[in-house]
């Protein structure tokens, strides 16, 4: 057994959850490619100012059924990686909670963009279960208001136009700079500041592996780029890493 057991940092994006029935945004079959106007549904300005946008957003949440989604082979592979005993931290841009649902230890998952499993009021900041809000939509409320103050409800996520939680981002940056291997999975690596994490990892001496359907700006800096479907490629990669490093 190696004396030094390297820290593995994994950054996951929407691509890891597409096999669970949750569409990504920018991929070949991405939500925004099919309907460019859908971007405003997760952009804070239009969402705050236009009731019509909010109503479309609530319908989208019902249709995508993120709360009912189940983890796929990619999520389960990362659980296997954790259970191998290799030091692991998962930094996720996803808001679906599927890493934890698959069995990853919650404290080892940093949700950079929040969680769709809760709502938050834009006025009083009260939080509550998303399932409860969706039940109100199904019952006929097209734009359910906060029950505490009557304000606008949104998912407890970071929408475009909002700032990431600086404490969470700082933790992610520390992990990226400390890791020996950084794996980017199913993310376009185009949106900053999160897109800066692999740069900081490589700059600090880490190897970089990228699993993504399309090219990313970091492919040239990667030691390995994998284009296979994530649910196929990630279990194989995990088995290889466990054999090489555990």
Number of C-alpha atoms within 10 A of each C-alpha: 6 8 5 8 13 17 18 24 27 25 28 22 22 22 27 28 27 18 17 19 15 19 19 21 21 18 19 12 12 17 17 17 15 12 10 12 11 17 15 18 22 19 16 16 14 16 21 15 11 11 14 14 20 23 18 16 21 22 16 14 17 15 9 13 13 21 16 10 17 18 20 19 19 26 25 21 21 22 19 18 21 21 15 17 12 17 16 22 24 25 27 25 20 25 22 24 21 21 28 17 15 18 16 21 15 13 9 15 19 19 23 23 22 22 18 22 18 18 23 21 21 17 13 14 17 16 17 18 14 21 16 12 22 22 13 15 18 12 9 10 14 18 22 20 16 22 12 12 12 12 17 21 26 29 24 23 21 21 19 15 11 11 10 17 13 10 10 16 19 11 13 24 19 14 23 29 20 19 22 19 21 29 22 26 24 25 28 23 23 13 9 8 12 20 17 15 24 29 17 18 24 20 12 14 13 25 19 23 22 27 27 24 19 14 16 15 11 20 18 10 15 18 11 13 20 18 13 12 16 25 20 12 16 22 19 13 17 19 14 12 15 16 10 9 14 16
